[in-house]
Amino acid sequence: MPVRVETFDSLDAAASALRSTRSARFFGGGTLLMRAANHGDQSFDTLIRARDPSFRHIRSESEGVSIGAGVTMKEIIAHRDLSFLIPAAQAVGGPAVRNMATVGGNLYANSPYGDLAVALLVLGARIEFVGQGGRGVEIEEFMRDRDRHQGSIVRAVVVPRPRDPSSFRFVKVSRVKPKGISLLTIATYLPQSGGRIRGARVAYGAMGPRPLRATAVERLLDGQYLDSATIERAAAAACDGIEPRTDSLASSWYRREVVGIHLKRLLTGDRR
Amino acid sequence: MIEFRKEYFADERDDNLNEIGKPTQRQDALGHVTGRSPYFDDHLFEGLLHIRCVRSPHDHARIRRIDTSAAERMPGVVRIVLGKDVPNNLNTLLSLLDFGIDDEPLISDKKVSYKGEPVAAVIAESERAARDAVAQVRVDWEVLPAVLDVEEAIKPGAPVVNDVYPGNRFVYHGKYDHQKLRFGDVEAAFRQADRIIEGRYQMSPIEQAPTETCGAIAAPETNDRYVVYTSTQALFFSLDTTSKLLRVPSNRLHLIGGTVGGGFGGKVDSLHEPMAVLGTMLTGRPCKYIFDRHEEMQVGAPRGAERWYLKDGVMNDGRIIARKFTGYFDSGAYTRLSSYAIIKAVGHLPGPYTIPNVYADVYCVFTNRTPATAMRGFGITGVDFAIECHMDKIAHELGMDPIELRILNAYRDGDMKAHRRLAKNTALIECCHVAAEKAGWPLSQAARQASSLRDGGGARAEIPHTVTDQHGRVEGYTAGSYAQKKRPSGPAGQARGPQSPASHPSRDSIAVPSSFDRAPQPMSRPAPSAPPASAAVAPPPPPAAQRPAEQHAPEQRRVTRFSSISGLRRR
């Protein structure tokens, strides 16, 4: 059963082709999909591609930056409006992977992949789908119910610009540097007003099957000064309400033990 | 950057050799940096077929039925191979050296004992067609309880992993369910010691992770021969294994090795050549069989896990007077090379130290894990990790400097090692000196003045009175030739625990002449010259300065020979 590749000029045509069969997958950059194809994945026999130029736009809008789902990590790193995302885009794979891996693919990537999505989650991005009008969905809702969106194609992601770039922090913890996969990814967005944190957002990657918010940590940080006592309390609660996964990189126990330490280092700016 | 410290042992070395001691370029370096080194997979054949295996998703399961009918109808499928298609479907690598009993099928047909064990192979026109057909093979499994821990595996009532060894333990020398080392009397020495210091050390399996995964291509050659291009690290192992499994004389097999794209031991007991040749025999066409990355990690044999228990009798001045080891090597489901790794390990005990009483029981244990094999210094690295951690632990408990402790207990030229060979060319003390110097680590004057060349031998060269025992004795295996085992009819034949010595003859009652001379086990015989019992448990005499250097060589030359596998010497 050879794998068929179908290429469409418009995203709408690609979306309807994708809807018409359950054995098709939409091809973004192929960094995960081609591996599955090469390893004989029996769940699909068709790859659907789109050459729609809007798929690769990066556009500033009033609400933030609209990034086409086909934009690669390398293009994010190179774009002057997206410099705040460089730490996250740079964390994905090696140069060859970053050259192909797309924003849309990253949103659908299962743990331990999907580092960029952790940053998008913490920044409160909005997901727009092909063939669906309206405002799309908040990334949090998308992540909560991602399986429901398997048959859809993401057209673009609208990322609000952080008012103060230093309020966004990102760290990927991996055993192999610089190209290792994630043992743990942490992104924090801690805007401050009058010295106090207002609207804290903290998200983890590789702690569950998909990126998730650390709501216990957010509650502890909100309204506080980012001082050492607050950071200690946040680190102690780093894993509250979260059951990390065990995979070949680390056990659930290990992730539970170290997540607070890495969160503390990130919040104190202690780079090792 | 290599630094030669030629001031050491200058009189033992000829510095005018053409190669040794001089930098030399790797013979494959130019090919590697210019991208021209040929690998096995660079050989192209018209009409090449691809082999993919159907693998067990279970750690331990009986095969009730394999249904290949749907797979056979898949496009591109040329042939499906089952265990019954393998002419001689049972082998163990070291049977080539007459060490161990055949215990592993090429393609399993009765049960699987590890996750990923092959139960069928699909030969197809493309790799994709082979993968698609593999997905269509239906296996009716009867899942069995699995055992994944070495100590659990040797408890009574544990699931039997490997039917050839019902006690889940390899049988050494046809006699024991473990490899013994006996030197002196550790129990008596423990009673004399100021302290007993114990430790438990565990090493995990390690995947060799070659860049090129294991593989081979076979093709028909003229004169009824088969040519095989292979990534093997051990061409003659591969040749003989193929010859044995397929019952083909080795002169009909033309194996061509070459560049190994990373090996590190993982390509020593490769089973790709027999599979590729079998495919070619059955189809008449060139066949390639290569692991993908997932198979390399899951199925490719790793360095095995080891667990070690150490118990030392230590004097307050730092002298170690007794060291007892209990070791468990996790061989995985089949023997491969762990049995041999243990022989190496036991020959190495108690590490580079002179300890007058040494005892070891080392078990090669079968568990429902991926079979383990060679990897860089296997058999030594694991126990060295345990020994050196334990040395640090002793130093810590005594409040001693860890390097001084090592120098105090270091072996020196002329000392008797526990496996009854005189130590020579020892250099631990000098290594400690240089390491301390490089680290800016202060040493006492006595430690600085110590030398591997001085103060060894004498009383330290004697073999102590040695206490022996029969525990772990098994019956029904012949000591002379493992391949011609006399196996008991039931699993009761293998001892499941220590047995009283009285229930067994103290000497081997089965003498099987063999083409392969196996050295008798020194530990089962009385020591050649037993010193008074009181001397046996005495601490090692402190290094004596009076012994002249020319006494390094043993006084008396005996007829010696090696058994290549056990490394033991006949006296």
Interface residues (C-beta under 8 A of the other chain):
Chain A: M1 P2 V3 H39 G40 Q42
Chain B: R52 M74 P75 E127 R128 A129 R131 D132 V134 A135 D292 H294
